[in-house]
Amino acid sequence: MLVIGIAGGSGSGKTTVVRAITEKLNKRVVVIPQDCYYKDSSDLTDEEKRNHNFDHPDAIEWDLLCSQLCDLKNGKTIEQPVYSFISCTRSKTETTTVEPADVIIIEGILIFTCKELRDQMDIKIFVDADDDDRLMRVMERDISERGKDVHWVIERYSRTVKPMYLQFIEPSKRYADIIIPQGGHNKVAIDVISATVEKSLQAINE
């Protein structure tokens, strides 16, 4: 089993990289999104939810994410939380059953800020992209997938996304084994990483 961490700022192209690597590998891959582990915010008012900082490490329930990753590495099935960005709530009744796999990919903006989680990773990848490109992708995603408007996205980007990127996410790049420039469009880097993962899996199985 190989655990790969893929980090980077919001809109950097992490999902594109995850998808590309998954499609290239001839092994069973399970993706664990950091987003599923946001703490429940159902007790907040609408105004408090609007001002909630989703880009700070304190927003994530790291203990649960680390323990569930440990369970997967030990061959155990987990019940992954289900989180809604539209309502800012974690479901109290619904979970996603996730079984162990040859490759586990942990994906999220803040995953390198948690040492306990980093220590469980075999390969750490940081997806880099220009600020303008990331902003455009964040706007497109939040409007089409999360029901937000342009003004909300721009306000949030200025108030939390960019400051938290500079304070927490960009500095965590130093923990990466591999940095992919140009986001998810760097096909050469993706090919190299996929080949490296295949080689690492062969070495583990020998």
C-alpha atoms as an extended CHARMM CRD file, in Angstrom:
* protein
*
       206  EXT
         1         1  MET       CA              0.0000000000        0.0000000000        0.0000000000  PROA      1               0.0000000000
         2         2  LEU       CA              1.1850000000        3.4990000000       -0.8910000000  PROA      2               0.0000000000
         3         3  VAL       CA             -0.1580000000        6.7310000000        0.6310000000  PROA      3               0.0000000000
         4         4  ILE       CA              0.1540000000        9.8620000000       -1.5100000000  PROA      4               0.0000000000
         5         5  GLY       CA             -0.6120000000       13.3630000000       -0.2640000000  PROA      5               0.0000000000
         6         6  ILE       CA             -1.6070000000       15.9840000000       -2.8340000000  PROA      6               0.0000000000
         7         7  ALA       CA             -1.8090000000       19.5620000000       -1.5280000000  PROA      7               0.0000000000
         8         8  GLY       CA             -1.9990000000       23.0380000000       -3.0520000000  PROA      8               0.0000000000
         9         9  GLY       CA             -4.0740000000       26.1900000000       -2.8970000000  PROA      9               0.0000000000
        10        10  SER       CA             -7.7710000000       26.3700000000       -3.7210000000  PROA      10              0.0000000000
        11        11  GLY       CA             -8.1740000000       26.1650000000       -7.4790000000  PROA      11              0.0000000000
        12        12  SER       CA             -4.5940000000       25.0180000000       -8.1020000000  PROA      12              0.0000000000
        13        13  GLY       CA             -5.6720000000       21.9220000000      -10.0340000000  PROA      13              0.0000000000
        14        14  LYS       CA             -5.3660000000       19.2460000000       -7.3320000000  PROA      14              0.0000000000
        15        15  THR       CA             -8.4740000000       17.4130000000       -8.4930000000  PROA      15              0.0000000000
        16        16  THR       CA             -7.1810000000       17.3590000000      -12.0700000000  PROA      16              0.0000000000
        17        17  VAL       CA             -3.8720000000       15.8890000000      -10.8990000000  PROA      17              0.0000000000
        18        18  VAL       CA             -5.6280000000       13.2850000000       -8.7390000000  PROA      18              0.0000000000
        19        19  ARG       CA             -7.8400000000       12.2490000000      -11.6480000000  PROA      19              0.0000000000
        20        20  ALA       CA             -4.9300000000       12.0480000000      -14.0730000000  PROA      20              0.0000000000
        21        21  ILE       CA             -2.7830000000        9.9420000000      -11.7380000000  PROA      21              0.0000000000
        22        22  THR       CA             -5.7050000000        7.6570000000      -10.9190000000  PROA      22              0.0000000000
        23        23  GLU       CA             -6.4390000000        7.0520000000      -14.5920000000  PROA      23              0.0000000000
        24        24  LYS       CA             -2.8100000000        6.1780000000      -15.3370000000  PROA      24              0.0000000000
        25        25  LEU       CA             -2.3010000000        3.6910000000      -12.5220000000  PROA      25              0.0000000000
        26        26  ASN       CA             -3.0990000000        0.0520000000      -13.0700000000  PROA      26              0.0000000000
        27        27  LYS       CA             -3.8040000000       -0.3430000000       -9.3730000000  PROA      27              0.0000000000
        28        28  ARG       CA             -6.8950000000        0.2110000000       -7.2560000000  PROA      28              0.0000000000
        29        29  VAL       CA             -6.9140000000        3.7810000000       -5.9420000000  PROA      29              0.0000000000
        30        30  VAL       CA             -8.9820000000        5.3440000000       -3.1700000000  PROA      30              0.0000000000
        31        31  VAL       CA             -9.1680000000        9.1340000000       -2.8100000000  PROA      31              0.0000000000
        32        32  ILE       CA             -9.6830000000       10.6710000000        0.6390000000  PROA      32              0.0000000000
        33        33  PRO       CA            -10.6860000000       14.3650000000        0.3230000000  PROA      33              0.0000000000
        34        34  GLN       CA             -9.7660000000       16.6420000000        3.2010000000  PROA      34              0.0000000000
        35        35  ASP       CA            -13.0730000000       18.4540000000        2.5450000000  PROA      35              0.0000000000
        36        36  CYS       CA            -15.0260000000       15.5370000000        4.0410000000  PROA      36              0.0000000000
        37        37  TYR       CA            -13.4480000000       16.2340000000        7.4230000000  PROA      37              0.0000000000
        38        38  TYR       CA            -14.5180000000       19.8390000000        7.9540000000  PROA      38              0.0000000000
        39        39  LYS       CA            -16.0040000000       20.3010000000       11.4060000000  PROA      39              0.0000000000
        40        40  ASP       CA            -19.7730000000       20.5670000000       11.5050000000  PROA      40              0.0000000000
        41        41  SER       CA            -21.0020000000       24.1730000000       11.4610000000  PROA      41              0.0000000000
        42        42  SER       CA            -24.7450000000       23.5600000000       11.7240000000  PROA      42              0.0000000000
        43        43  ASP       CA            -24.8860000000       25.4740000000       15.0100000000  PROA      43              0.0000000000
        44        44  LEU       CA            -23.7310000000       28.6970000000       13.3390000000  PROA      44              0.0000000000
        45        45  THR       CA            -26.0620000000       31.4260000000       12.1020000000  PROA      45              0.0000000000
        46        46  ASP       CA            -26.1810000000       32.2300000000        8.3810000000  PROA      46              0.0000000000
        47        47  GLU       CA            -24.0270000000       35.2870000000        8.9780000000  PROA      47              0.0000000000
        48        48  GLU       CA            -21.4940000000       33.2450000000       10.9640000000  PROA      48              0.0000000000
        49        49  LYS       CA            -21.3860000000       30.6290000000        8.2130000000  PROA      49              0.0000000000
        50        50  ARG       CA            -20.7740000000       33.3660000000        5.6690000000  PROA      50              0.0000000000
        51        51  ASN       CA            -17.7740000000       34.5710000000        7.6680000000  PROA      51              0.0000000000
        52        52  HSD       CA            -16.4830000000       31.0980000000        8.5680000000  PROA      52              0.0000000000
        53        53  ASN       CA            -12.8200000000       30.5370000000        7.7020000000  PROA      53              0.0000000000
        54        54  PHE       CA            -12.5880000000       27.2470000000        5.7770000000  PROA      54              0.0000000000
        55        55  ASP       CA             -8.9240000000       27.8370000000        4.9580000000  PROA      55              0.0000000000
        56        56  HSD       CA             -7.5580000000       27.6680000000        8.5150000000  PROA      56              0.0000000000
        57        57  PRO       CA             -6.2110000000       24.3540000000        9.8700000000  PROA      57              0.0000000000
        58        58  ASP       CA             -8.5480000000       24.6190000000       12.8730000000  PROA      58              0.0000000000
        59        59  ALA       CA            -11.5110000000       24.0520000000       10.5300000000  PROA      59              0.0000000000
        60        60  ILE       CA            -10.4980000000       20.4100000000        9.9890000000  PROA      60              0.0000000000
        61        61  GLU       CA            -11.0460000000       17.4560000000       12.3390000000  PROA      61              0.0000000000
        62        62  TRP       CA             -7.5040000000       16.1200000000       11.9770000000  PROA      62              0.0000000000
        63        63  ASP       CA             -7.8200000000       13.4360000000       14.6520000000  PROA      63              0.0000000000
        64        64  LEU       CA            -10.5990000000       11.7030000000       12.7340000000  PROA      64              0.0000000000
        65        65  LEU       CA             -8.8070000000       11.9890000000        9.3700000000  PROA      65              0.0000000000
        66        66  CYS       CA             -5.5500000000       10.6100000000       10.8060000000  PROA      66              0.0000000000
        67        67  SER       CA             -7.2570000000        7.7350000000       12.6120000000  PROA      67              0.0000000000
        68        68  GLN       CA             -9.2880000000        6.7390000000        9.5550000000  PROA      68              0.0000000000
        69        69  LEU       CA             -6.1890000000        6.8110000000        7.3580000000  PROA      69              0.0000000000
        70        70  CYS       CA             -4.4380000000        4.6170000000        9.9210000000  PROA      70              0.0000000000
        71        71  ASP       CA             -7.3730000000        2.1820000000        9.8010000000  PROA      71              0.0000000000
        72        72  LEU       CA             -7.1560000000        1.9790000000        6.0020000000  PROA      72              0.0000000000
        73        73  LYS       CA             -3.4170000000        1.3230000000        6.1940000000  PROA      73              0.0000000000
        74        74  ASN       CA             -4.1870000000       -1.5170000000        8.6150000000  PROA      74              0.0000000000
        75        75  GLY       CA             -6.6430000000       -3.0610000000        6.1720000000  PROA      75              0.0000000000
        76        76  LYS       CA             -9.8180000000       -1.8360000000        7.8610000000  PROA      76              0.0000000000
        77        77  THR       CA            -12.8920000000       -0.3630000000        6.1600000000  PROA      77              0.0000000000
        78        78  ILE       CA            -13.9060000000        3.1420000000        7.2610000000  PROA      78              0.0000000000
        79        79  GLU       CA            -17.0880000000        5.2100000000        7.2620000000  PROA      79              0.0000000000
        80        80  GLN       CA            -16.0220000000        8.5540000000        5.7780000000  PROA      80              0.0000000000
        81        81  PRO       CA            -17.9860000000       11.6780000000        6.8000000000  PROA      81              0.0000000000
        82        82  VAL       CA            -20.1660000000       13.4980000000        4.2870000000  PROA      82              0.0000000000
        83        83  TYR       CA            -19.8910000000       17.3090000000        4.3370000000  PROA      83              0.0000000000
        84        84  SER       CA            -22.0090000000       19.8630000000        2.4560000000  PROA      84              0.0000000000
        85        85  PHE       CA            -20.4630000000       23.2100000000        1.5050000000  PROA      85              0.0000000000
        86        86  ILE       CA            -23.9130000000       24.5140000000        0.6070000000  PROA      86              0.0000000000
        87        87  SER       CA            -25.2690000000       24.1460000000        4.1530000000  PROA      87              0.0000000000
        88        88  CYS       CA            -21.8660000000       24.0580000000        5.9490000000  PROA      88              0.0000000000
        89        89  THR       CA            -22.9320000000       20.9090000000        7.7780000000  PROA      89              0.0000000000
        90        90  ARG       CA            -21.6610000000       17.3760000000        8.1960000000  PROA      90              0.0000000000
        91        91  SER       CA            -24.3400000000       14.7270000000        7.8380000000  PROA      91              0.0000000000
        92        92  LYS       CA            -25.3080000000       13.0360000000       11.0970000000  PROA      92              0.0000000000
        93        93  THR       CA            -26.8100000000       10.0090000000        9.3350000000  PROA      93              0.0000000000
        94        94  GLU       CA            -24.9950000000        9.5810000000        6.0370000000  PROA      94              0.0000000000
        95        95  THR       CA            -21.4270000000        8.2970000000        5.5480000000  PROA      95              0.0000000000
        96        96  THR       CA            -19.4200000000        6.8760000000        2.6540000000  PROA      96              0.0000000000
        97        97  THR       CA            -17.9790000000        3.3950000000        3.0360000000  PROA      97              0.0000000000
        98        98  VAL       CA            -14.3320000000        3.3130000000        1.9490000000  PROA      98              0.0000000000
        99        99  GLU       CA            -12.3180000000        0.1180000000        1.6830000000  PROA      99              0.0000000000
       100       100  PRO       CA             -8.4950000000       -0.2380000000        1.6660000000  PROA      100             0.0000000000
       101       101  ALA       CA             -6.7240000000       -0.0840000000       -1.6900000000  PROA      101             0.0000000000
       102       102  ASP       CA             -3.2570000000       -0.4200000000       -3.2300000000  PROA      102             0.0000000000
       103       103  VAL       CA             -2.9710000000        3.3830000000       -3.4160000000  PROA      103             0.0000000000
       104       104  ILE       CA             -4.5690000000        5.9020000000       -1.0530000000  PROA      104             0.0000000000
       105       105  ILE       CA             -4.5380000000        9.5430000000       -2.1410000000  PROA      105             0.0000000000
       106       106  ILE       CA             -5.1610000000       12.2210000000        0.4960000000  PROA      106             0.0000000000
       107       107  GLU       CA             -6.1400000000       15.4700000000       -1.2300000000  PROA      107             0.0000000000
       108       108  GLY       CA             -6.6740000000       18.9230000000        0.2540000000  PROA      108             0.0000000000
       109       109  ILE       CA             -5.3720000000       22.4430000000        0.7060000000  PROA      109             0.0000000000
       110       110  LEU       CA             -4.1660000000       22.0100000000        4.3040000000  PROA      110             0.0000000000
       111       111  ILE       CA             -3.0250000000       18.3910000000        4.5310000000  PROA      111             0.0000000000
       112       112  PHE       CA              0.6820000000       19.2510000000        4.8410000000  PROA      112             0.0000000000
       113       113  THR       CA              0.0230000000       21.4770000000        7.8690000000  PROA      113             0.0000000000
       114       114  CYS       CA             -0.7120000000       18.4300000000       10.0490000000  PROA      114             0.0000000000
       115       115  LYS       CA              2.4830000000       16.5930000000       11.0560000000  PROA      115             0.0000000000
       116       116  GLU       CA              0.6640000000       13.4390000000       12.1770000000  PROA      116             0.0000000000
       117       117  LEU       CA             -0.9650000000       13.1880000000        8.7550000000  PROA      117             0.0000000000
       118       118  ARG       CA              2.2640000000       14.0120000000        6.8760000000  PROA      118             0.0000000000
       119       119  ASP       CA              4.0640000000       11.2570000000        8.7330000000  PROA      119             0.0000000000
       120       120  GLN       CA              1.6380000000        8.6890000000        7.3090000000  PROA      120             0.0000000000
       121       121  MET       CA              2.3640000000        9.7140000000        3.6940000000  PROA      121             0.0000000000
       122       122  ASP       CA              4.8870000000        7.9480000000        1.4700000000  PROA      122             0.0000000000
       123       123  ILE       CA              4.8940000000       10.6090000000       -1.2760000000  PROA      123             0.0000000000
       124       124  LYS       CA              3.9690000000       14.2750000000       -0.8340000000  PROA      124             0.0000000000
       125       125  ILE       CA              3.0310000000       16.3540000000       -3.8930000000  PROA      125             0.0000000000
       126       126  PHE       CA              2.3050000000       20.0870000000       -4.0020000000  PROA      126             0.0000000000
       127       127  VAL       CA              0.3200000000       21.4130000000       -6.9740000000  PROA      127             0.0000000000
       128       128  ASP       CA              1.3800000000       24.9840000000       -7.7440000000  PROA      128             0.0000000000
       129       129  ALA       CA             -0.4480000000       27.5470000000       -9.9010000000  PROA      129             0.0000000000
       130       130  ASP       CA             -0.5510000000       31.3000000000      -10.4880000000  PROA      130             0.0000000000
       131       131  ASP       CA             -2.8310000000       33.3430000000       -8.2260000000  PROA      131             0.0000000000
       132       132  ASP       CA             -4.9520000000       34.5620000000      -11.1500000000  PROA      132             0.0000000000
       133       133  ASP       CA             -5.5360000000       31.0290000000      -12.4130000000  PROA      133             0.0000000000
       134       134  ARG       CA             -6.5040000000       29.8170000000       -8.9460000000  PROA      134             0.0000000000
       135       135  LEU       CA             -8.9500000000       32.6970000000       -8.4420000000  PROA      135             0.0000000000
       136       136  MET       CA            -10.7030000000       31.9690000000      -11.7410000000  PROA      136             0.0000000000
       137       137  ARG       CA            -11.0680000000       28.2760000000      -10.8840000000  PROA      137             0.0000000000
       138       138  VAL       CA            -12.3430000000       29.0880000000       -7.3800000000  PROA      138             0.0000000000
       139       139  MET       CA            -14.9550000000       31.4510000000       -8.8410000000  PROA      139             0.0000000000
       140       140  GLU       CA            -16.1300000000       28.8810000000      -11.3740000000  PROA      140             0.0000000000
       141       141  ARG       CA            -16.3330000000       26.0930000000       -8.7670000000  PROA      141             0.0000000000
       142       142  ASP       CA            -18.0230000000       28.0600000000       -5.9810000000  PROA      142             0.0000000000
       143       143  ILE       CA            -20.6330000000       29.5390000000       -8.3190000000  PROA      143             0.0000000000
       144       144  SER       CA            -21.4760000000       26.3590000000      -10.2380000000  PROA      144             0.0000000000
       145       145  GLU       CA            -21.0640000000       23.7460000000       -7.4760000000  PROA      145             0.0000000000
       146       146  ARG       CA            -21.6730000000       25.5820000000       -4.2010000000  PROA      146             0.0000000000
       147       147  GLY       CA            -24.3940000000       28.0380000000       -5.1160000000  PROA      147             0.0000000000
       148       148  LYS       CA            -22.4000000000       31.1820000000       -4.3400000000  PROA      148             0.0000000000
       149       149  ASP       CA            -22.4400000000       34.4950000000       -6.1920000000  PROA      149             0.0000000000
       150       150  VAL       CA            -19.5190000000       36.4460000000       -7.6470000000  PROA      150             0.0000000000
       151       151  HSD       CA            -19.4620000000       39.0400000000       -4.8490000000  PROA      151             0.0000000000
       152       152  TRP       CA            -19.3700000000       36.3130000000       -2.1670000000  PROA      152             0.0000000000
       153       153  VAL       CA            -16.4840000000       34.5280000000       -3.9000000000  PROA      153             0.0000000000
       154       154  ILE       CA            -14.3970000000       37.7030000000       -4.3310000000  PROA      154             0.0000000000
       155       155  GLU       CA            -15.0380000000       38.7840000000       -0.7340000000  PROA      155             0.0000000000
       156       156  ARG       CA            -14.1010000000       35.3630000000        0.6400000000  PROA      156             0.0000000000
       157       157  TYR       CA            -11.0050000000       35.1770000000       -1.5440000000  PROA      157             0.0000000000
       158       158  SER       CA             -9.7650000000       38.5410000000       -0.2600000000  PROA      158             0.0000000000
       159       159  ARG       CA            -10.7440000000       37.9340000000        3.3640000000  PROA      159             0.0000000000
       160       160  THR       CA             -9.6240000000       34.3370000000        3.9610000000  PROA      160             0.0000000000
       161       161  VAL       CA             -8.5130000000       32.3500000000        0.8930000000  PROA      161             0.0000000000
       162       162  LYS       CA             -5.5090000000       34.4690000000       -0.0980000000  PROA      162             0.0000000000
       163       163  PRO       CA             -4.3390000000       35.3810000000        3.4480000000  PROA      163             0.0000000000
       164       164  MET       CA             -4.5860000000       31.7370000000        4.6120000000  PROA      164             0.0000000000
       165       165  TYR       CA             -2.7690000000       30.5790000000        1.4900000000  PROA      165             0.0000000000
       166       166  LEU       CA              0.1220000000       32.8780000000        2.3180000000  PROA      166             0.0000000000
       167       167  GLN       CA              0.1120000000       31.9800000000        6.0240000000  PROA      167             0.0000000000
       168       168  PHE       CA             -0.4110000000       28.2120000000        5.9490000000  PROA      168             0.0000000000
       169       169  ILE       CA             -0.6240000000       26.6080000000        2.5070000000  PROA      169             0.0000000000
       170       170  GLU       CA              2.2480000000       28.1320000000        0.5580000000  PROA      170             0.0000000000
       171       171  PRO       CA              4.7180000000       27.5830000000        3.4570000000  PROA      171             0.0000000000
       172       172  SER       CA              3.6820000000       23.9040000000        3.6230000000  PROA      172             0.0000000000
       173       173  LYS       CA              5.1910000000       23.4950000000        0.1600000000  PROA      173             0.0000000000
       174       174  ARG       CA              8.5320000000       22.8910000000        1.8650000000  PROA      174             0.0000000000
       175       175  TYR       CA              7.3050000000       19.4750000000        2.9950000000  PROA      175             0.0000000000
       176       176  ALA       CA              6.6320000000       18.3030000000       -0.5680000000  PROA      176             0.0000000000
       177       177  ASP       CA              8.7640000000       15.6690000000       -2.2660000000  PROA      177             0.0000000000
       178       178  ILE       CA              7.5140000000       16.8630000000       -5.6560000000  PROA      178             0.0000000000
       179       179  ILE       CA              6.1740000000       20.2620000000       -6.7610000000  PROA      179             0.0000000000
       180       180  ILE       CA              4.0420000000       20.4050000000       -9.9130000000  PROA      180             0.0000000000
       181       181  PRO       CA              4.0690000000       23.8370000000      -11.5640000000  PROA      181             0.0000000000
       182       182  GLN       CA              1.2570000000       24.8730000000      -13.9370000000  PROA      182             0.0000000000
       183       183  GLY       CA             -1.3240000000       23.0240000000      -11.8920000000  PROA      183             0.0000000000
       184       184  GLY       CA             -3.0930000000       20.0520000000      -13.4100000000  PROA      184             0.0000000000
       185       185  HSD       CA             -2.0070000000       20.9110000000      -16.9410000000  PROA      185             0.0000000000
       186       186  ASN       CA              1.5650000000       19.6650000000      -16.4690000000  PROA      186             0.0000000000
       187       187  LYS       CA              1.2750000000       16.3310000000      -18.2860000000  PROA      187             0.0000000000
       188       188  VAL       CA              5.0180000000       15.6400000000      -18.1130000000  PROA      188             0.0000000000
       189       189  ALA       CA              5.0150000000       15.8730000000      -14.3150000000  PROA      189             0.0000000000
       190       190  ILE       CA              1.9310000000       13.6590000000      -14.0710000000  PROA      190             0.0000000000
       191       191  ASP       CA              3.5560000000       11.0070000000      -16.2770000000  PROA      191             0.0000000000
       192       192  VAL       CA              6.7210000000       11.0700000000      -14.1490000000  PROA      192             0.0000000000
       193       193  ILE       CA              4.7440000000       10.8210000000      -10.9010000000  PROA      193             0.0000000000
       194       194  SER       CA              2.6180000000        7.9490000000      -12.2020000000  PROA      194             0.0000000000
       195       195  ALA       CA              5.7330000000        6.0370000000      -13.2470000000  PROA      195             0.0000000000
       196       196  THR       CA              7.3170000000        6.7120000000       -9.8330000000  PROA      196             0.0000000000
       197       197  VAL       CA              4.2200000000        5.4090000000       -8.0390000000  PROA      197             0.0000000000
       198       198  GLU       CA              4.1600000000        2.2480000000      -10.1520000000  PROA      198             0.0000000000
       199       199  LYS       CA              7.8550000000        1.6480000000       -9.4200000000  PROA      199             0.0000000000
       200       200  SER       CA              7.3330000000        2.2200000000       -5.6930000000  PROA      200             0.0000000000
       201       201  LEU       CA              4.4390000000       -0.2440000000       -5.6220000000  PROA      201             0.0000000000
       202       202  GLN       CA              6.5320000000       -2.8670000000       -7.3930000000  PROA      202             0.0000000000
       203       203  ALA       CA              9.3170000000       -2.4000000000       -4.8390000000  PROA      203             0.0000000000
       204       204  ILE       CA              6.8270000000       -2.7930000000       -1.9660000000  PROA      204             0.0000000000
       205       205  ASN       CA              5.3650000000       -5.9780000000       -3.4370000000  PROA      205             0.0000000000
       206       206  GLU       CA              8.7120000000       -7.6180000000       -4.1610000000  PROA      206             0.0000000000
